[in-house]
Amino acid sequence: MANEFDPYREALVVETFTRWPDEYDDWDEGDRERIAARLHAEPRACKEMVYERMHTGFRRTITVTADDLARLGVEV
């Protein structure tokens, strides 16, 4: 279950992670890194985002969705 954007937890994010579904395994790693950077730059707009509690703050995990890619104008 994805969490909603939370400004409090967002201010305490110390690590980010991007989860890619299997259908994107064949994408170039450089392209995936650029897309992940764009998604993490606007976490409020992502469809599936989870904050995970860590010792020092929170880890934001975004699961890439087709809706997110369409919003960024990325061809699937």
GIHU-V469229 format. One record per pair of residues at least 12 apart in sequence whose ideal C-beta (glycine too) atoms are under 6 Angstrom apart, sorted by the first residue. I is the first residue (numbers start at 1). J is the second residue. D is the distance in whole Angstrom. If there is no record, write none. Layout:
((I:J:D) (I:J:D))
This chain:
((2:48:4) (2:49:6) (2:50:6) (3:50:5) (3:51:5) (5:44:4) (9:51:5) (9:58:5) (12:57:4) (12:58:5) (13:58:5) (13:60:5) (14:56:5) (14:57:4) (15:59:4) (16:40:5) (16:60:5) (17:61:5) (18:36:4) (18:62:5) (19:61:6) (19:63:4) (20:64:5) (38:72:6) (39:62:5) (46:62:5) (46:68:6) (47:65:5) (47:67:5) (47:68:6) (48:63:4) (48:65:6) (49:62:5))
